[in-house]
Amino acid sequence: MPWTIDHKTPSADLRFDALASSIGKALILANLFESKCSSLLAFGRMASKATATHPDSPSRDDWIECWKSGMLGACLRELGTHSDMPRHDLSTLDAARRARNWIAHEGGLLTSNVMGDWDRAEEHLIRLRVHVTALAHGDNIVSGWLYQVEAKESAP
């Protein structure tokens, strides 16, 4: 296993710096997506408690019940069985969840093989771009929901 920080003069090939920067930005997006999902789950739990303490309050939709589970994947599976939510949104969110996991667990794994061989690094960058795109589509849905919760109006 080579040194994490090389003691040699930095390479003149800035493509590897761009790759590392892209991976860092993808990790930030993945963390923000996870944070937004956590916020939605917390909102769902609070709304669920409010319903339990005030039985005359309006009933909550399927999301509130799902959010109690605490896991986005479990929530998506349950919603897929009985929700009015468009199947496209469900599949988009599931793809975003898988993309987030890939970015967090595999996207940043740059072995010496990848960092020493631009062809392999470029293949990694192509896979990263595919996952970032899927994550962005799901993040757009979740961001719209958060906007509606916070602004109490439809997302633009």
N, C-alpha and C positions, 0 to 999 in steps of 0.2 A: 504494500500500500504506500503510495508516494506521499510526500508532505502535502498538507492541505494548502499551505501558502508556500509557493516555491521560492527558493533562495536565489534563483537566477534572475537575470534582467527580464522585465516584462516583454512578452512577445510583441512584435510589430503588427501581428495579425489581430486587428481589433474585432474581428468577427466573434471570437470567443468571449470578449468583453460584452458584446451585444447580446450573445446567448445568455450569459450570466445575468445581465440586466433584465432580459425578457423573463427569465425564470423568477427573479425577484419580484417583478411586477405581477406575474401570475400568482405567486404565493400571497401577495397582498390582496388581490382580488378574491382568491379562495378563502382567505381569512375573513374578509368583509362579508362574503356570501354567508359563511357559517354564522357570523355575528348577527346578520339580519335575520336569518332563520331562527336563531336563538331568541331574538327580540319578539318575533311572531309567536314563538312557543310560549314565551313569558306572558304576552298579551292574552293568549288563549287561556292560559291557566288562571290569570286574574279574572277574566270574563266568566270562566267556569265557576270560580268561587263566588262571584257576585250573583250568579244564577242560583247557586245553592243556598245562599243566605237570603235572597229575595225571590222566593218562588213565583211571585206574580210578575216578575220582569219578563220581557219578551224572550222567547226561546232563541237559542243560538243555533247557527247552522252546523253542518258537519265538520267544519274546520275546528271549531272549539273542542269538539269531542276528540278529534284526532290530536290536537295539540297537547292534550293531557298525557299522551304517551311519551312525550319528551324526545322522540326520535323522528327526524324528517322522513327517513325511509319507511318507517312503520306508518306514519301519517299518510304518505303517498299511496301505500298499498291499500290502506283502509278506504281512502277516498276513491280509489279506482273501482271499488266494488259497489258504491251506492251514492255517488255524488253527481250533482248536475254540472260539475266542472268539466269543461271541454277536455276530451281525451288528449288533444294536442298539448294543453297546458300541463297535464299530468306527465306525459312522456317527456316534455321539455324539462320539467323539474327533476324528474328521475335522471335524465341525462346530465343535468347540471350537478346533481349530487354525485354521480359517478365521476364526472370531470373534476369536481373539487377533490375527491379522494385521490384520483390519479395525480393531480398537480401536487397535493400535499405529501403524497407518499412515494411517488416515482418521478415526478417532474423535476425535482431538484437533485436527483441522484446522477451526478456527473462523474463517471469513473474516468480513470486515466485514459482508457480506450477512447472515450468520447472526446475528452479535452485534447487529445493528441491527434485526432483524425477528423478533419473538417467534414468529410462525407458523413461520418456517423453523427457528428454534432448537428449537421443540417437535418438529418433524419429525425433526431430528437426534437429539434426546433419545429419541424413540420407536425409531429405528434402533439407538441405543446400547443401550437396554434389551434389545432382541432379541438382540444380540450378547453382552451380559453374561450373559444367561440361558443361551445355548448354551455359553459359556465355563464357567459355573458347573457345568453338568452334566458336562462333560469333566473339570473340575478335581476333582469328587467321585470320579470313577473313579480318576484318577491319585493322588489323596490316599489312597484306600483301598489301592492297591498299595504306596505308600510306607509306610503304616502296617504292612502285612504284612511288608515287608522289615525295617523297624526294630524292630517289636515281636515279630516271629516268631509272630504269631497272626493269625487272621482279623480283618478290619476289623469294627468294631461296626456 
